[in-house]
């Protein structure tokens, strides 16, 4: 089993120390090949907000080749860990920049069948806001969320008693993740996941010349057929399917009332003409 840890911090900081101990406890339970990918080793300039990855295709991102080299490693792994310290109640800048560059996966998910775990060295007051962007992206990209761990690391030496508390917490988290990795995954969307599928399907149908990459993605999956229930074949109850279709029709009517059809062109989106 191959596990890839994507790290948004230095190679000698608290987050790496937590990860190393997590790896030690995990590999004591299950045999796995644990790899580290430090985002600092990849020269990814800041996301410019051009939206090429969403509208036209990820290969049109000015930083595509570097981002693709990371995504290729993710696609070759069985599970992914995202690890970052907490900076100003969020992830580090380098982790946020990475998430910005792969956000298009929330429109066109491809990581089905892979599990993901989150780790952060942060305070308890930061925990929720640090995990939020990473967990949101994982869910949108198709991963099965398999848990999270935060370890409070302070900027001064801790007593052996306090360190033991942290070792115990890491050991328990590694054990829980190991169980998740050993358990066969049934890929089954919740209702929120169904609605995301239906929302992007109808939006790309309304504006295929703008959401070109999405339109091609859904076309390739034959998702515009009424009987298609999700991105990939899976079990979706009849009731949820009908409810999602009903909500999709309501969304389509609502969007069509807001837009100016004359501005649905490949050159841009309507709200650019507000001023």
ABEGO torsion letter per residue (X at the ends): XBBBBBBABBAABAAAAAAAAAAAAAAAABBBBBBBBBAAABBBBBBAGAGAAAAAEAAABAAAAAAAAAAAAAAABABBBBBBBBBGGBBBAAAAAAAAAAAAAAABBAABGBBBBBBBBBBAAAAAAAAAAAAAAAAAAGBBBAEBBBBBBBABBBBAAAAAAAAAAAAAAAAAAAAAAABBBBBBBBAAAAAAAAAAAAAAAABAAABAAAAAAAAAAGAABAABABABBBBBBAAAAAAAAAAAAAAAAAAAAABBAAABBAAEBAAAAAX
